[in-house]
């Protein structure tokens, strides 16, 4: 599955925004691309981290 243009992704514990998202069912990973990709950890009061690279991966293990 893919999404383009101003993508907002919400998992159980994280919120992320980017320009493009690809979901890989085999590995249960979300690949987000953009400049920048912003990640917010909802367990940490929503603190936002700006990804250093233009690609970030949120997988099943990072969502628990």
BELTA-V304893 format. One record per backbone hydrogen bond with DSSP energy under -1.0 kcal/mol. NH is the residue of the N-H (numbers start at 1). CO is the residue of the C=O. If there is no record, write none. Layout:
NH&CO / NH&CO
//
This chain:
3&21 / 5&19 / 7&18 / 9&16 / 11&14 / 15&40 / 16&9 / 17&38 / 18&7 / 19&33 / 20&33 / 21&3 / 22&31 / 23&1 / 24&29 / 28&24 / 29&24 / 30&58 / 31&22 / 32&56 / 33&20 / 34&54 / 38&17 / 39&49 / 40&15 / 41&47 / 42&13 / 44&41 / 46&41 / 49&39 / 51&37 / 56&32 / 58&30
//
